[in-house]
Amino acid sequence: MDYIVYPLRINGHGWLRRSPNPEDAVMDVLEIMARTPGDGGWRGVQEFGLRDYMMTIGNRRGLQPEAIQAANRVLADLNIDWFRVESVEKEDGRDPSEGIYRVSVFFPGKGTEVLKVRM
C-alpha cells in the first residue's frame, strides 16, 4: 500500500489546512514532528517523530545535535530540501504545560530565520 509522504493537517471543517507562507508551513511540519513519537511514530516514514528528543530538553536550553541531525534526516527522507533545522531552544514560558521553542531554520538562498514553534 502506498502512503502520502507528508503528514497533512485538517482544519475544524474537515478541509486540508493550507499554510499562507513557507515559514508557517515549516512551523506546521516541525509541530507535527515534535508531537509524534520516535521510531515507527508515523507509518509513512520510519523515523519521523521527534517527541522523544523534545521531551529530553527539559531544563537544558538546546536540542542535542543528534536530534537536529535526525530532524534533517527526516526532512531529506520526505524530499523536503527547501529548509533545514539548525538549532532548537526551549523558551521559558508562563504555562509549564505549553512548550515554546525558538527554532533556527536555514532556507537556501534566503538565509536563517528564527521561528517560534508551540507544542
N, C-alpha and C positions, 0 to 999 in steps of 0.2 A: 504494500500500500504506500502511495506517495503522500508526503506531508508538505504543508506550507512551510517554507524555510524562514518564516518570520512570525513571531507572535503578534497577533492582531488585537487591537483594543476596540471594545464595543461600548458605545455610549449608552445612556439610560433609555434611549428609544429603540435600541436594538440595531442601530446602524453602525457601520465601521467608523471609528473616530479618526479624523484627519488631523494632522499637525500643520499649523499655519506656516511654520518656518523650520529650517534644519535644526536649530537649537532645541525647539520643542520636541521634534522627532527624536533627537538624541536623549533628551530627558526621559521620554516615554520608554525607549529601549532600555536605558540604564535602570529605571524604576522597576521594569518587569524583571530584568536580570537580578536585581538586588532582592526582590521578593521571592524568587524561585530558588528551591533547594539545589545543592550541588549536582553531582553526577546523577544522570537519569531524571533530573527535575523537569525536563521538558522532552517529550517524545521525539520532536523534530531534530534535536541536536543533543548528543550525549552529554557534553559538558556545556551547560548553558547557565545554570544558576550561580549567583554569587552570594546568596543569603548566608551560607556558612562563613564565608570570608567577612561579610559585612558585620556579622554578629561578633566577630573577634576583635573588631576595632575597639569596642568598649571605651576605656579611658584613654587609650592611645590616640594620637592625633591623626595619623595617616594609615591608609590601607597598605598592607605589605606588598613589596614588589611582585611576589608570585601571584597575588590576586589581580594585580593590574595586568600582568602577563596573561593570566587566564582570561580576563575580560577581553583583551585584544585578540587572543586565540579564537574565542567565541565569535567575535565580530568578523574575523577573517574566514572562519568556517561558514558564516552566513553570507559571505561575499559583500560585506559592508566595509568598503575601503575608503569611504569619504570622511571618516573621522577615526581617531584612536584616543584611548584614555591615557593621560599622562600621570595624574595623581588624583587621589580621593582623600579628603579630610573631613572628619566629623566636626560639626559646629555644636557649641553648647547652646541648648535651647531652653525655653521656659517649661515646655512639656516633655518630660522624660520618655513618654510613650511614643513620641514622634521623632524620628531621626531626620536631621537635616544635614546634607553633605555638600561640600564645595568640591566640584569635580572639574579638574583642568582637562579640557578636551582640545586636541590638535586637529585642525581642519587643513588638509594640504592646500596650499595656495592662498590660505586665508590667515593662518596663524593659530595661536592658542587663545581660547576663551574659557573663562571660569563660569560654570553654570551651577545653580543651586538645585539639588535634587532632594525631594521629600520622600520619605518612606514610612 
